[in-house]
Amino acid sequence: MDGLFAPRDNGDLCSVYRATHEGTGRRRIIDETNSDMEFLRYGRIVPDSAPIAFNTGEEEMALFCLGGSGTIAAAGETYTLGKYDALYVPRETAVEVASTGGFDVCEVAAPATKSYPVALVRFADVQASELSKKAGFPPYARTLNIVIGENVPAARVMCGVTFSEDGNWTSWPPHEHAVEKEEIYLYVEMPEPQFGLHLNYVNFHDMAMTTPVRTGDAVSIKNGYHTNVAAPGTRIAFVWMMAAVREEADRVFSVVHVQPEFDGKFKLF
């Protein structure tokens, strides 16, 4: 894999990594060596002409298609993926990723001590189920899609994609889950001049991060309340990735802690 990205660091709360979508091959972008993440890792797999082969080693992975189409071979089977489809792959598994046209895969990884079955989740099936839901109300209305969650047995990893209404907030009210889950937001489908603002903080009156975000920007969230908002005429879109701190026990999507000033005043999910 290619070298790691250098973040803009904000202590032990969060860091932002710019334009992580640029490049080809298999790249590890965020892990414990360049962030405060202990468990959660984010990478990108963009095959050129040749397939990319690797072994998951001590990590389990959710391989989440961000665009194009291609195949992923794992555990003796070959799976075809399209946009926002995802494949869960357990530890100690040989994997081969091949493109049939612009295949761009987000690699969500975390260490795991147990092995679980390979599982393919189609985004179309998510959209047709209770895993896709309208959340909040204007001006914080969005569609939340849980792609790899409690619907797929795993030790730590979870991921999905959220789309706001134009100019709306998402992840509102501000919340945190540092004790239970680490998280990374990867912003997608927001080309310039579209942008949003990502906020991260512990002290409500001293924001650790208020930064513009657009396609390819990733924010690692180790600690602190977090939320974001779209510029007028812009839809916030982001892939969220999470890793449970305690295997299985903390792998519960709905366990969050809302900022006390907003608790009970807004509907998060």
BATOR-659705 format. One line per 2 residues: number of its first residue (from 0); their letters; for each residue x, y, z of N, C-alpha, C. Coordinates in pm, 1 decimal. Atoms other than C-alpha are relative to their C-alpha. Last residue first. Layout:
<rs>
NUM> a> X:Y:Z:X:Y:Z:X:Y:Z | ...
</rs>
This chain:
<rs>
268> fl> 26.1:105.8:98.1:-3282.5:924.3:1433.1:-148.4:-1.0:-36.5 | -123.0:36.4:69.6:-3158.1:1239.1:1609.4:-25.5:-102.0:-109.3
266> kf> 2.4:143.8:25.2:-3495.4:1393.1:1703.4:123.3:-36.8:-81.6 | -6.3:37.8:140.5:-3449.8:1738.9:1853.3:0.3:-151.9:-10.4
264> kg> 58.5:-107.4:80.7:-3528.4:1911.8:2183.9:-6.4:-34.7:-148.2 | 144.6:-6.5:-15.9:-3478.6:1615.7:2418.1:-68.5:104.7:-84.5
262> df> 64.8:128.1:-25.8:-3103.4:1670.4:2444.0:-149.3:19.2:25.3 | 96.8:29.4:105.5:-2991.4:1996.5:2286.5:-79.9:-127.2:25.5
260> ep> 75.4:-120.6:34.0:-2797.6:2161.5:2571.5:-110.6:-26.2:-102.4 | 108.2:-28.6:-95.3:-2698.9:1815.7:2697.1:-84.7:121.5:-35.2
258> qv> -45.5:-115.3:-78.1:-2502.7:1726.7:2380.2:-113.5:45.9:91.0 | 31.9:-130.8:56.7:-2650.2:1393.1:2271.2:52.5:110.3:91.6
256> hv> 22.8:-91.4:-111.6:-2479.9:1072.2:2380.6:-16.3:140.0:-56.8 | -70.2:-127.7:13.0:-2498.2:785.9:2130.0:-36.0:86.4:120.9
254> vs> -51.9:-47.7:-128.4:-2600.5:417.6:2133.4:86.3:123.6:-23.6 | 84.5:-102.4:-60.9:-2811.4:371.9:1817.9:51.3:53.4:133.3
252> fv> 3.6:-127.6:70.7:-2553.6:190.3:1606.0:-65.7:109.8:82.0 | 142.1:-34.7:-0.8:-2474.8:-90.2:1849.1:-12.7:140.2:-57.2
250> rd> 38.2:-12.1:141.8:-2135.8:-258.2:1807.0:-152.3:18.3:-10.6 | 19.6:-141.6:32.3:-2028.3:-185.1:2163.3:-44.9:21.7:-143.7
248> ae> 77.4:-66.8:-105.5:-2075.2:-543.7:2288.7:-29.8:145.6:-32.9 | 140.6:40.1:-9.7:-1967.3:-706.6:1958.9:-77.6:83.7:101.2
246> er> 53.7:82.6:107.4:-1595.8:-628.9:2008.8:-140.6:-48.6:36.1 | 7.4:139.7:-44.4:-1543.3:-358.8:2267.2:-65.0:-81.7:-110.6
244> va> -113.5:11.8:-91.6:-1432.5:-27.8:2114.2:6.5:-141.8:55.9 | 34.7:16.7:-141.1:-1671.9:-63.0:1821.5:126.5:-13.4:84.0
242> am> -56.1:121.7:-58.6:-1544.4:65.7:1489.2:-34.3:-2.9:147.8 | -16.8:10.5:-144.6:-1737.7:316.9:1281.8:65.3:-132.8:37.4
240> mw> -62.7:127.5:-35.0:-1744.1:440.3:924.3:18.9:-1.6:150.6 | -45.1:10.2:-138.7:-1968.3:715.9:794.8:50.3:-142.0:25.5
238> vf> -8.1:137.2:-46.7:-1990.3:784.2:423.2:49.2:4.5:143.8 | -120.7:57.6:-58.8:-2087.2:1142.0:360.8:-19.7:-147.0:33.5
236> ai> 0.0:143.8:23.5:-2321.8:1356.6:158.6:128.1:-56.5:59.9 | -104.8:72.9:-72.0:-2415.2:1712.7:250.9:-16.1:-148.1:-31.6
234> rt> 43.6:113.7:-79.9:-2639.4:1851.3:-22.2:122.1:-59.5:69.4 | -88.9:115.8:-10.2:-2547.5:2197.4:-143.0:-66.5:-108.2:83.6
232> gp> -9.8:61.7:131.5:-2776.3:2477.5:-263.1:88.1:-122.8:-4.9 | 122.5:-12.1:80.1:-2709.3:2674.2:54.1:20.3:-56.9:-140.6
230> aa> 18.0:-135.3:51.6:-2394.5:2538.6:225.3:-131.2:5.7:-78.2 | -24.2:-25.1:141.8:-2443.4:2206.1:401.1:-15.2:147.5:-31.7
228> vn> 105.9:-75.5:66.4:-2410.8:2158.8:776.3:40.7:26.7:-143.8 | -42.0:-68.3:122.2:-2214.1:1925.2:999.3:-119.8:68.2:-63.8
226> th> 114.3:-27.0:86.1:-2223.5:1770.3:1347.3:53.2:65.2:-126.7 | -22.8:-28.7:140.7:-1980.5:1640.8:1608.0:-132.4:17.2:-72.7
224> yg> 125.6:-14.9:72.9:-1953.2:1625.6:1985.4:31.2:36.6:-144.5 | 67.1:-128.5:13.9:-1615.0:1513.3:2112.2:-131.2:-5.5:-76.1
222> nk> 68.9:-46.8:-119.5:-1378.8:1220.3:2076.6:-75.9:127.5:-34.7 | -34.8:82.3:-115.4:-1188.7:1009.4:1826.0:-87.5:34.7:119.3
220> is> 67.6:-51.5:-119.7:-1351.1:1153.4:1516.9:28.3:-96.0:114.9 | -2.1:103.4:-103.7:-1138.0:1112.7:1203.8:-53.1:60.9:129.5
218> va> -22.1:-49.7:-135.9:-1246.7:1355.0:932.3:-3.2:-118.7:95.5 | 36.4:94.2:-106.3:-1216.6:1267.3:563.4:33.9:61.5:135.0
216> dg> -50.1:-35.5:-132.8:-1216.9:1502.7:264.2:-51.8:-100.4:103.5 | -130.1:58.8:-29.2:-1270.9:1330.3:-69.8:56.4:34.0:135.4
214> tr> -30.5:135.4:46.3:-1555.9:1547.9:-194.8:142.7:-42.9:34.2 | 58.4:30.4:131.2:-1605.0:1861.6:15.3:47.7:-138.5:-41.6
212> vp> -22.9:135.4:50.9:-1537.4:1988.7:365.1:-71.0:-15.0:-133.6 | 74.0:35.2:120.6:-1499.2:2336.5:514.2:37.3:-140.2:-45.9
210> tt> -78.1:1.0:123.4:-1364.8:2341.3:871.2:-87.8:-31.2:-120.0 | 105.8:-48.7:87.7:-1486.9:2417.1:1221.0:66.5:18.7:-135.2
208> ma> -4.4:-0.7:145.8:-1270.5:2209.8:1450.9:-126.8:60.9:-56.5 | -128.3:58.2:39.4:-1177.7:2226.4:1820.2:15.0:0.2:-151.1
206> md> 5.0:109.6:95.4:-1468.4:2465.6:1878.4:141.1:-50.5:-32.2 | -135.0:1.8:56.6:-1430.4:2678.1:2190.9:10.7:-120.4:-92.2
204> hf> -41.0:-137.9:27.0:-1767.4:2784.6:2333.6:141.6:9.9:-56.7 | 95.8:-63.2:90.7:-1934.2:2441.8:2321.1:44.7:139.6:-42.5
202> nv> 44.0:-126.6:-58.3:-1625.6:2285.5:2482.3:-86.0:74.0:-102.0 | 43.2:38.2:-134.3:-1594.8:1925.2:2366.5:-57.6:121.5:70.2
200> yn> -38.2:-74.1:-120.3:-1574.6:2002.8:1996.5:-40.2:-75.9:125.4 | -37.0:99.8:-99.9:-1616.5:1896.5:1634.2:51.3:72.2:124.4
198> lh> -27.8:-54.0:-133.3:-1784.2:2092.1:1353.8:28.8:-114.2:95.6 | -5.1:105.4:-101.8:-1777.4:2003.6:981.9:41.5:63.2:132.1
196> lg> -84.8:-29.0:-115.2:-1886.7:2271.9:736.8:-10.7:-115.2:98.8 | 68.8:-2.3:-128.2:-2021.2:2190.1:392.3:97.6:43.2:107.1
194> fq> -76.3:31.6:-120.2:-1910.0:2249.1:38.1:-94.3:-5.1:119.8 | 79.3:47.6:-113.2:-2025.5:2284.1:-321.1:91.1:-28.0:120.4
192> pe> -12.3:-86.0:-118.0:-1794.6:2491.9:-543.6:-85.7:-44.2:118.3 | -1.9:-146.4:-4.2:-1644.6:2239.0:-583.1:-92.2:56.4:-108.1
190> pm> -107.8:-65.6:75.0:-1756.0:1875.7:-589.6:-6.2:151.4:15.7 | 4.8:-143.0:-32.3:-1974.6:1736.8:-307.5:113.3:73.1:-73.3
188> ev> 100.7:-64.3:86.0:-2059.3:1377.9:-405.5:-18.9:148.2:32.4 | 9.7:45.9:138.8:-1859.2:1234.8:-113.3:-103.7:84.7:-74.3
186> yl> 94.8:-79.7:78.2:-1740.7:1335.4:235.9:8.2:-38.1:-147.4 | -60.2:-20.8:131.8:-1573.5:1062.4:439.8:-102.5:71.5:-87.3
184> yi> 90.0:-49.4:103.9:-1667.8:1078.7:808.9:81.7:18.9:-127.4 | -57.7:-81.8:107.0:-1461.2:860.3:1041.0:-113.0:41.0:-92.7
182> ee> 71.7:-28.2:124.9:-1580.5:716.6:1371.7:85.4:82.5:-95.8 | -76.1:-97.8:77.1:-1460.8:551.0:1693.0:-69.8:19.9:-134.0
180> ke> -31.6:14.9:142.4:-1727.7:375.5:1898.4:89.3:113.7:-49.4 | 47.3:120.7:69.1:-1832.5:299.0:2257.8:56.0:-18.2:-141.0
178> va> -22.4:117.9:-83.8:-1656.0:540.0:2493.1:-30.5:-127.5:-77.5 | -142.4:32.1:-11.0:-1624.2:810.3:2227.4:26.0:-126.8:81.1
176> he> 5.2:140.1:-42.4:-1994.5:811.7:2134.9:142.2:-52.5:20.3 | -130.3:66.6:-4.7:-2070.0:1178.5:2071.0:-19.7:-143.3:48.6
174> hp> -5.6:116.8:-87.0:-2367.4:1393.3:1976.6:141.6:-56.3:-0.8 | -137.8:44.2:-21.2:-2460.4:1720.4:1812.3:4.3:-112.2:103.5
172> pw> -82.6:-90.2:-79.9:-2834.9:1727.8:1738.8:142.5:-53.0:18.0 | 56.9:-95.0:-96.1:-2805.1:1688.2:1447.0:-107.2:-69.4:81.7
170> st> -57.9:36.8:-130.6:-2578.4:1449.1:1258.3:-46.2:96.9:108.2 | 16.5:142.5:-30.2:-2696.7:1638.3:950.7:72.7:-28.1:131.1
168> wn> -94.1:64.0:-90.7:-2766.8:2008.0:893.1:-19.5:-151.3:-5.8 | 38.5:46.2:-133.9:-2960.4:2129.2:591.3:120.2:-48.6:81.1
166> gd> -17.1:-104.7:-99.5:-2868.3:2344.2:290.9:-33.0:-39.6:142.1 | -84.7:-114.6:33.1:-3010.0:2095.4:41.4:2.4:101.5:113.9
164> es> 72.0:-88.0:91.0:-3161.6:1789.5:212.3:88.6:122.0:-25.5 | 87.8:-103.5:-54.8:-2895.7:1576.3:367.7:-92.8:53.7:-107.2
162> ft> 21.4:-110.6:93.3:-2755.1:1245.5:244.5:-94.1:100.9:65.1 | 104.3:-95.6:-36.7:-2606.4:982.9:477.8:-5.1:112.2:-102.4
160> vg> -10.5:-128.3:69.6:-2404.5:673.6:386.5:-121.8:84.8:33.9 | 119.3:-36.1:75.1:-2328.9:354.3:573.3:21.0:134.6:-64.7
158> cm> -11.3:-111.7:94.1:-2061.5:177.7:773.6:-133.3:21.1:-70.6 | 130.6:-41.4:48.9:-2005.3:-58.5:1066.2:22.4:112.3:-100.3
156> vr> 24.1:-98.9:105.3:-1694.1:-246.5:1174.8:-148.6:21.2:-28.2 | -10.0:-143.4:-25.5:-1634.8:-404.0:1517.2:-57.3:88.6:-110.2
154> aa> -57.2:-34.5:-130.0:-1678.5:-778.0:1562.1:-9.5:148.7:28.2 | -139.0:-44.6:7.9:-1913.1:-867.3:1279.2:47.5:33.2:140.2
152> pv> -84.1:36.6:-114.7:-2257.4:-1017.5:1211.5:145.3:40.6:-22.9 | -110.6:87.4:40.2:-2436.8:-818.6:938.0:82.0:-35.2:124.1
150> ne> 52.5:95.7:97.3:-2779.5:-658.2:996.0:104.4:-100.6:-44.4 | 37.9:119.7:-74.0:-2630.0:-497.2:1307.3:-71.0:-102.4:-88.2
148> gi> 30.8:-30.2:-139.5:-2462.9:-253.9:1074.9:-31.7:-128.7:72.0 | -55.4:106.6:-84.4:-2312.2:-269.7:727.4:-20.7:42.9:144.8
146> vi> -32.2:105.7:96.1:-2533.0:-62.1:496.9:59.1:-121.4:71.6 | -90.2:90.4:-71.7:-2713.4:171.9:736.6:27.2:-118.6:-92.0
144> nl> -4.4:135.7:54.0:-2863.6:445.3:518.0:104.9:-81.5:74.9 | -104.8:79.8:-62.6:-2969.1:775.1:676.4:-9.4:-142.5:-52.7
142> tr> 28.4:141.9:17.1:-3171.7:1021.7:471.0:120.6:-78.1:48.4 | -94.0:78.9:79.2:-3153.9:1379.4:593.5:-52.1:-141.9:-14.4
140> ay> 58.2:118.9:61.8:-3355.0:1662.1:743.6:104.0:-72.8:-84.7 | -100.4:104.6:-23.4:-3185.5:1910.6:976.6:-53.3:-134.5:-52.3
138> pp> -118.9:-3.8:85.9:-3353.7:2234.2:865.2:106.9:-102.4:34.7 | -68.5:-122.9:41.7:-3601.7:2077.9:809.6:12.9:95.0:119.4
136> fg> 94.8:-85.7:70.0:-3698.0:1764.1:1005.3:76.5:123.3:-48.8 | 7.7:-142.7:-25.6:-3495.8:1478.4:1148.2:-107.0:69.5:-81.9
134> ak> -28.1:-39.8:-137.9:-3433.4:1137.8:995.4:-6.8:150.8:12.9 | -0.7:-145.7:-5.4:-3573.9:971.5:685.3:16.5:39.8:146.6
132> ks> 106.6:-73.5:-68.5:-3480.8:607.0:703.7:18.2:150.0:-15.8 | -0.1:-134.7:58.1:-3288.5:339.9:519.7:-115.9:76.6:61.3
130> le> -137.5:-48.0:-13.9:-3211.8:25.3:721.5:19.1:137.0:-63.4 | -5.7:-91.1:-114.8:-3589.6:-18.4:751.9:142.3:47.5:28.9
128> sa> 20.4:59.1:-132.2:-3583.3:-171.3:404.7:4.6:106.6:108.5 | 135.4:55.0:-4.9:-3612.3:-80.6:35.7:-36.0:-55.6:137.9
126> qv> 96.9:-106.8:26.8:-3310.7:150.5:43.6:-144.1:-48.1:11.4 | 0.7:-91.6:-114.4:-3100.9:-121.8:207.7:-108.3:105.1:-18.1
124> da> 72.9:69.0:-106.5:-3201.6:-371.7:-61.8:-6.9:85.7:126.6 | 141.3:-0.2:37.5:-3097.4:-127.4:-334.8:-84.8:-68.8:106.3
122> fr> 56.4:-128.1:-40.6:-2768.5:-74.1:-151.2:-148.3:7.7:-35.1 | 33.0:-84.4:114.9:-2694.0:-443.9:-184.6:-64.4:129.6:49.2
120> vl> 119.2:-81.7:-22.6:-2527.5:-607.9:115.3:-18.6:91.4:-120.0 | 21.1:-103.9:100.6:-2283.7:-896.0:59.5:-129.9:72.9:31.5
118> av> 138.4:-43.9:23.0:-2175.0:-1099.9:361.9:-2.4:113.2:-101.2 | 4.8:-102.8:104.3:-1862.6:-1308.6:428.4:-146.2:36.1:-24.5
116> py> 18.2:32.7:141.6:-1918.0:-1510.6:744.7:10.4:122.2:-91.2 | 143.1:4.3:29.4:-1764.9:-1408.8:1079.8:-17.5:-27.2:-149.2
114> sk> 32.2:-2.7:142.2:-1415.9:-1459.1:1224.4:-150.2:-18.7:-19.0 | 86.6:107.4:48.1:-1317.2:-1370.1:1579.1:-26.7:17.3:-148.5
112> ta> -53.0:126.0:-51.5:-1027.0:-1167.1:1720.0:-82.6:-119.9:-44.4 | 104.7:89.1:-50.0:-1093.6:-856.2:1514.0:63.8:-129.8:46.2
110> pa> -47.0:129.5:-48.5:-880.3:-555.2:1426.7:-115.0:-81.0:59.1 | -24.8:-4.1:-144.1:-1064.7:-284.2:1233.3:52.3:-136.5:42.7
108> av> -65.2:113.1:-64.8:-1110.5:-199.8:866.7:14.4:22.7:149.7 | 25.9:-26.4:-141.9:-1324.4:12.7:635.9:52.1:-120.3:77.5
106> ec> -37.5:111.2:-86.5:-1183.7:1.0:281.7:-17.1:42.8:145.8 | -38.8:-47.2:-132.8:-1364.9:242.1:49.8:25.0:-122.8:87.3
104> vd> 44.2:71.6:-119.4:-1374.1:103.0:-302.9:57.0:65.3:125.3 | -58.8:-78.3:-108.8:-1358.6:287.6:-634.1:-56.4:-54.6:130.1
102> fg> 29.5:54.6:-133.2:-1424.3:79.6:-948.2:78.0:76.6:106.9 | -7.1:-107.1:-98.9:-1402.3:299.0:-1259.1:-26.1:-42.4:142.6
100> gt> 27.5:-136.4:45.8:-1522.6:27.0:-1496.3:-1.5:100.5:112.4 | 62.6:13.8:131.2:-1497.3:-351.0:-1466.6:-39.0:136.0:-54.7
98> sa> 92.4:-101.2:52.7:-1248.2:-319.8:-1184.2:-57.5:-42.6:-133.6 | -20.3:-27.5:142.1:-1089.6:-607.3:-994.1:-106.3:96.8:-49.5
96> ve> 89.9:-105.9:45.6:-1043.7:-660.8:-619.5:33.9:33.2:-144.5 | -46.0:-56.1:127.7:-889.7:-985.8:-495.0:-105.9:96.3:-51.8
94> va> 92.6:-86.7:72.7:-918.2:-1089.5:-129.6:63.9:41.5:-131.9 | -60.1:-48.4:124.0:-756.6:-1367.1:77.0:-105.9:73.8:-81.6
92> te> 68.3:36.8:124.2:-916.1:-1392.4:421.6:73.4:59.7:-119.3 | -72.9:112.6:59.6:-741.1:-1395.4:759.1:-68.3:-52.6:-126.3
90> rp> -145.6:6.4:-15.7:-1000.8:-1165.3:920.0:56.1:-124.2:-69.5 | -59.3:24.6:-131.6:-1357.2:-1149.5:789.9:152.7:1.7:-2.6
88> vy> -100.7:104.9:14.7:-1490.1:-980.0:474.0:67.5:-21.2:135.5 | -71.4:24.5:-125.3:-1810.7:-772.9:468.9:93.1:-119.2:-20.6
86> la> -31.9:139.5:-29.3:-1902.7:-667.2:114.9:74.6:-6.1:132.9 | -112.1:26.2:-90.5:-2075.0:-338.0:42.2:15.8:-149.3:23.4
84> dy> 3.3:137.5:-48.2:-2299.8:-194.0:-229.5:121.4:-21.5:90.2 | 47.5:9.7:-138.2:-2289.5:185.5:-236.1:-39.9:-141.2:41.2
82> kg> -12.1:-113.0:-91.5:-2236.1:201.3:-614.6:-76.4:-22.4:130.2 | 25.4:-130.0:58.4:-2212.1:-138.1:-779.1:0.3:105.6:108.4
80> lt> 48.9:-112.7:-79.1:-2059.0:-465.1:-663.6:-21.2:122.0:-87.3 | 3.6:-120.5:81.6:-2013.2:-805.1:-827.7:-64.1:111.8:80.8
78> yt> 117.9:-84.8:-15.5:-1914.0:-1083.9:-589.9:13.0:122.8:-89.4 | -23.4:-129.5:63.8:-1672.4:-1370.8:-651.4:-130.4:78.1:-1.1
76> eg> 110.8:-53.3:78.1:-1672.7:-1668.4:-414.4:39.9:134.5:-60.2 | 41.2:90.7:105.9:-1391.4:-1885.5:-277.1:-116.8:44.8:-84.2
74> aa> 47.0:128.1:-54.4:-1352.3:-1703.2:54.3:-60.1:-89.9:-108.2 | -33.5:26.0:-140.0:-1322.6:-1362.4:-112.9:-59.7:-133.5:41.1
72> ai> -5.2:142.7:-29.8:-1328.5:-1235.8:-471.4:46.0:-17.8:143.9 | -84.9:30.8:-114.2:-1437.7:-876.2:-520.9:-10.7:-149.5:25.7
70> tg> 20.6:125.2:-71.2:-1574.2:-765.2:-855.7:96.8:-9.9:116.8 | -110.6:93.7:-1.7:-1616.5:-430.9:-1022.7:-37.0:-125.2:75.3
68> sg> 42.5:137.4:-22.7:-1836.5:-131.7:-1083.2:121.6:-90.7:-5.7 | -39.9:96.1:100.7:-1803.7:244.1:-1079.4:-54.6:-137.7:30.3
66> gl> 30.7:-36.1:137.7:-1845.2:439.7:-759.3:52.2:-104.3:-96.5 | 34.9:-141.8:8.9:-1811.8:444.1:-382.3:-35.2:42.9:-141.5
64> cf> -17.9:-58.0:133.3:-1818.8:66.4:-335.1:-48.6:144.7:-2.0 | 118.3:-79.7:31.9:-1781.2:-29.0:32.7:23.3:71.2:-132.6
62> la> -45.7:-56.3:126.9:-1541.7:-304.0:135.8:-121.4:62.4:-67.1 | 116.8:-26.7:83.1:-1622.8:-368.9:501.9:52.7:70.1:-124.1
60> me> 18.0:-114.5:88.4:-1319.7:-525.3:660.7:-141.6:7.1:-54.3 | 120.4:20.8:79.0:-1205.9:-754.8:941.5:-22.1:126.5:-80.9
58> ee> 110.4:-95.8:10.4:-844.8:-711.0:1044.3:-121.2:-61.9:-68.6 | 70.5:-3.1:-128.3:-584.2:-960.4:1171.0:-118.1:96.1:-0.1
56> gt> -83.1:14.4:-119.2:-468.7:-1044.2:817.6:-83.0:-1.0:127.6 | 49.5:-89.4:-104.9:-708.8:-912.4:552.0:80.1:-10.6:129.6
54> nf> 62.4:78.9:-105.2:-502.3:-1072.3:276.5:-41.8:93.8:112.5 | -56.5:-16.6:-133.5:-422.0:-887.7:-45.5:-70.0:-95.4:95.2
52> ai> 18.3:112.9:-90.8:-482.9:-889.6:-421.3:67.6:28.6:133.8 | -78.1:-23.6:-121.2:-536.5:-591.3:-651.2:-31.9:-111.3:99.1
50> pa> 66.4:16.7:-129.8:-657.2:-671.1:-1003.8:97.0:25.2:115.3 | -16.6:130.3:-64.4:-462.3:-529.2:-1298.5:-78.3:-7.3:130.4
48> sd> 29.0:108.5:93.9:-566.8:-247.1:-1531.8:5.1:-136.8:66.6 | -26.0:-41.9:137.7:-591.7:16.1:-1260.5:-35.4:-116.1:-91.4
46> pv> -83.7:78.8:90.5:-759.8:-81.9:-935.7:21.4:70.9:-133.4 | 39.4:-42.2:134.8:-886.0:188.6:-696.7:88.1:-76.4:-98.4
44> ir> -46.4:96.1:99.7:-880.3:64.3:-336.0:-55.6:42.7:-135.2 | 65.8:-14.5:130.6:-904.6:328.8:-63.6:61.7:-101.7:-94.9
42> gy> -85.5:6.1:117.6:-828.0:298.7:305.4:-81.6:13.0:-126.4 | 64.5:-33.1:127.7:-981.2:379.4:641.8:103.3:-5.7:-110.8
40> rl> -91.8:-31.5:109.1:-883.3:226.8:976.4:-80.6:23.8:-128.1 | 57.8:-23.7:132.3:-1075.7:216.0:1306.7:107.3:40.3:-101.1
38> fe> 55.8:116.7:66.4:-926.9:52.8:1617.0:-36.8:24.5:-146.8 | -59.6:122.4:-52.7:-704.3:287.7:1816.0:-43.6:-121.7:-79.6
36> md> 82.0:119.4:5.0:-776.3:603.8:1618.9:76.5:-119.0:58.5 | 23.8:48.0:-136.1:-568.5:897.1:1739.0:-93.4:-120.3:2.2
34> sn> 121.1:-55.2:-61.1:-435.1:950.1:1388.1:-6.6:-47.6:144.5 | 9.6:-142.1:37.4:-128.8:888.9:1170.6:-127.1:65.7:53.0
32> te> -131.5:-63.3:12.4:-1.6:551.8:1296.6:-6.6:148.1:-34.4 | -53.6:-38.6:-130.4:-334.0:422.3:1434.5:134.7:72.1:-9.9
30> di> -7.0:110.7:-95.2:-496.9:425.9:1091.9:66.0:49.7:128.4 | 6.4:-31.2:-142.9:-609.1:667.5:822.7:13.1:-130.1:78.6
28> ir> 5.5:-145.2:-15.9:-523.5:663.3:451.8:-1.3:42.4:146.0 | 48.6:-14.2:-136.9:-417.9:307.4:370.5:11.8:148.1:36.0
26> rr> -63.0:-99.0:-87.0:-384.5:305.2:-7.5:-65.2:-2.8:137.9 | 54.8:20.4:-135.0:-454.4:28.3:-258.6:77.7:88.8:95.9
24> gt> -61.3:105.7:-78.4:-395.2:136.7:-616.6:-71.0:-19.2:132.4 | 41.5:134.8:38.4:-498.6:470.2:-757.7:76.8:-101.6:83.7
22> ge> -99.7:105.5:4.7:-485.3:832.0:-649.4:-59.8:-133.0:-40.2 | -94.3:-12.4:110.1:-708.8:1119.9:-541.7:104.9:-110.4:7.5
20> ht> 48.4:75.0:115.8:-1007.0:1027.6:-325.3:99.0:0.7:-115.2 | -44.6:139.0:-11.5:-830.2:1133.0:-4.4:-44.8:-86.0:-117.4
18> ar> -6.4:59.4:134.6:-865.0:1496.7:-105.8:48.2:-144.9:2.2 | 55.9:-61.5:119.4:-788.8:1638.2:241.5:17.7:-88.3:-124.3
16> yv> -89.2:48.7:104.9:-743.8:1456.7:572.1:-62.2:42.6:-132.5 | 56.1:-1.4:134.4:-903.1:1623.7:875.6:108.7:-37.4:-99.8
14> sc> -96.1:-46.3:99.5:-820.3:1537.2:1236.8:-68.3:-4.5:-135.3 | 31.3:24.3:139.8:-1034.1:1490.5:1547.2:114.5:49.8:-87.3
12> ld> 141.1:-4.4:37.7:-1049.3:1500.8:1925.4:-22.2:-49.0:-141.6 | 55.8:134.7:-7.5:-708.7:1393.6:2060.0:-148.4:-2.9:-33.4
10> gn> -17.2:69.7:-126.7:-532.7:1709.0:1944.2:-60.5:-139.0:-4.4 | 65.7:-78.8:-104.1:-674.2:1891.2:1644.7:4.0:-76.1:132.1
8> dr> 31.0:62.2:-127.9:-447.6:1765.8:1365.7:-66.1:97.6:96.7 | 2.2:-121.5:-80.4:-442.3:1857.9:999.5:-55.5:-41.7:134.5
6> pa> 122.7:-69.4:-38.7:-360.1:1515.1:870.6:25.6:141.4:47.9 | -32.3:-86.0:-113.9:-69.0:1372.1:670.7:-123.3:80.6:36.3
4> fl> 25.6:-142.7:14.1:-186.3:1086.3:448.4:44.0:74.0:125.8 | 114.8:-57.2:-69.2:-30.6:741.9:471.2:-9.9:149.3:-22.3
2> gd> -19.4:-66.7:-127.4:209.9:596.9:217.5:-126.3:63.0:54.7 | -73.0:-125.5:4.0:107.7:357.3:-61.3:4.8:63.7:138.6
0> m> 84.4:-119.3:0.0:0.0:0.0:0.0:87.7:123.9:0.0
</rs>
